[in-house]
Amino acid sequence: MCGRYVLDDPALAGEEYRIETDEVPWRPSYNIAPTQKVMVVRERPDGVREAVPMQWWLIPSWSKTDQRKYPTFNARCESLSLKPTWSKPFRQTRCIIPSSAFIEWKKLDSKTKQPYLIYIKDKPIQSFAGVWDSWTNRETGEVLESCSIITTEANDLVAEIHDKKRMPVFLHPEEYDEWLDPENHDTDQLERLFKPYPSEAMAAHKIGSKIGSPKHNSPELIEPIE
């Protein structure tokens, strides 16, 4: 799973992803949680890349309501082509969700969990592979765009921390064009990107327990603790 992440320097996204539209006034966030509005990078059919706000909890276009009956903020890479919630977005509406790090909790005993900040070394902006969808309220016509972070099996570093042994799919810069291209429907080829990021390129440190509540959001949350 990936249930919390950080984006502490949103301004880096413009150059990293060659965003061509006017920038949305994003602010740093140190405790991004499901159902919040997040920055999503996508490519329009005309080839222009844009950063747009979306709800981090995907509502399928075919859903009768926008009620969140089951968790859809993560999508297992093994299920993308198999389940109706994910199959169409995987083929047609993929995206990148910029981040600086993500948070997982290590179970110490039946009552205690220790949060860790996990990140790629020497890379201030990191790219979660994502999918998005657009849902329309049939009564009001209101449109809700929402997204999900794709997860894969954990590498050795994350597996030591996360008992469910999952982690986000990270995209390398040379993979951005292929992933974002709305005309690319070759899901068999895209599935080769779903490999765990190398452990040796990543690091982690313990952080304080206040990260567990989304009401807290400040740089101090991600500082290392003893």
C-alpha positions, 0 to 999 in steps of 0.5 A: 500500500501507499497511504501517505506521501510527501511533496515538499517542492511542487515547483520542480514538477514543471521542468521534470515533466515538461508541463506546458500549461499555466501552473496551478498554485501548488503548495508543499504538503508533508502529509498527503492522505487519501481523499485529498486533492493532489497534483496529477500530471497527464498528457492531453490528446494534443500532446500538451502536458498539464498538472491538474488537481484530482481526488486521491481515491479513484471513482470509476466513470461507470459508478452510480455514485461518488461514494467510496465503498472500498479503497481505491487510492491504490491499484495493484499492478497485478489487477490493472488489466483484470478488474473493471475499476482499473482496466479502462484507465490503464489503457487510456488515462494514465498519469504521474503523481509527483512526490518527494517521499512516501510513508509506511509503518513498521509493526513493532508489536500488537499495539505499536507501529513506527512510521518511516519516511522512504525516498529515492536518494538524491532525487528531490522529485519522484514519480509514482505511476498512476491512473485516473478517471472522470465521473459525472454526477447525473443529477448536477452534471458536476465532474469529479476527476480522481486518481490512484497510485499503482503499487507493486511488490516491495523491494528489500528495503521496503519489505523490511518496513511494510508487513504487506510488502507493497510499494508504489511503482516509480517511473524513471524519466526515460519512461515518462513519454511512453507512460503518459502517451494517451495513444499508447494502449499496449498494456502488455508492454507497459506492464514491464515498467512495474518492477520494484525500484532498486533498494540500493537507490533508496533510503529510509528513516524513522519519523514521529507518530504525528504523521498518523493524523492528516490534520498535521502538515508541517516540515517537522513531521518528516524530520528523522528521530532517534 
